[in-house]
Amino acid sequence: MRAQDLASVITAVFIIGMVWFRTRMHYLHRGGLKLRRAGRLYFAAVLVVLAAGWFAAPPIGRSMWPGTGDSTIMRLLWFLATYYLFIIVHRALQSRRIEVFGTSEPP
């Protein structure tokens, strides 16, 4: 694995952790929390968007800046944009009273 790819993998894992911690922070006032069905879908979507960025960001970067051979910067930008996108997604879920974490599954 190239060093650039390793940096991208570390960044992707870091972003997943940041999305998890930021989302979980909104539910700290409650006791033992479990990931609800909506939460499982939410984090599955995070993984899908990050995986899409792994493959889509390099060609997008080359089309925007021809002659650049390094895809790491575009991947890092995609991963950062994913973090901010899922802040908006979580706020949309909250506005609809859909919880990502909860004490039990609703009936």
N, C-alpha and C positions, 0 to 999 in steps of 0.2 A: 504494500500500500504506500502510495506517495505521501509525502509530508502534507501536501495541500489537501489531499483527501482525508487524512487523519484530522486535520484542523476542521474540516467541514463536519466530520462525524462528531467530534467533540462539541462543536457549536450546536449541532442538531440535538444532541443529548442535553446540553445546557438549556436550550430553548424549551424542550419538553419539560424539564424540571421547573423552569421559570413559569410556564403556563400552569403546571400542576400547583406550584406554591401560591401563585397569584390567585388562582381560582379557589383553592382551599382556604386561603386567608379570609374569604368572604363568609365562611361558615365556621369560624373559630369559636363563636359564642355557644356552640352546642357541644354535647358530649361525643361519644363514639360515633363517628360518621362513616358511612359506606358510600361507595360510588354507586349512584343510581343508574338506571338504564340510559337516561338522557346523558349522564356523565360518561358512560362507556361509549356512546355514540359521539359525544363531544371530543373525547381524546382519540378515538379512532379517526375522526376527521382531521385532527391535528397531525396525526401520523401520515395520513393520506396526502395532506397538503405539503408536508415536509418531504415526503418521498417524491411527489410530483416536482418539487423544486430541485431535488437532487438531479433529475433528468432534464427538466425544462430550463433551468437557469443558465446552464452553459450555452445552449444554442441562442437563447434570448440575448445573452451578453455578447456573443459573437456577432449577432445581427445588429446590435446597437453600436458596438465598438469593434469594427472589423480589425483583424490583425492581432487581437489580444488572445493569447493562448491560455491564460490563466482563468479558470472557471471558478476559482475559490471565492473571489469577491462577490460575484453574482449569486453564488449559493448562500453566502453569509447574509447578503442583503435580502434574499428571498426568505431565509429563516427568520430574520429580524422582522420582516413584514408579516410573517405568519404570526409571530407573537402579538403584534399590534392588531392584526385581524381578529384574533381570538379574544382579545379584550372586548372588542365590539360585539362579537358573537355571544360572549358570556353576558354582557349587558342586555342584549336582546332577549336572551333566555330569562334573565332576572325580571325584565319588564313583563314577560308573559307568565311569571311565577313558576318557571320550570327550574327545579333545583338540580344541580350537578352532583352535589353531595347531600345526603340526608341520613336520618337515623334509621329509617326503614323504607321499603318500597311502598308507594301508595297502592291502594287496592285496585 
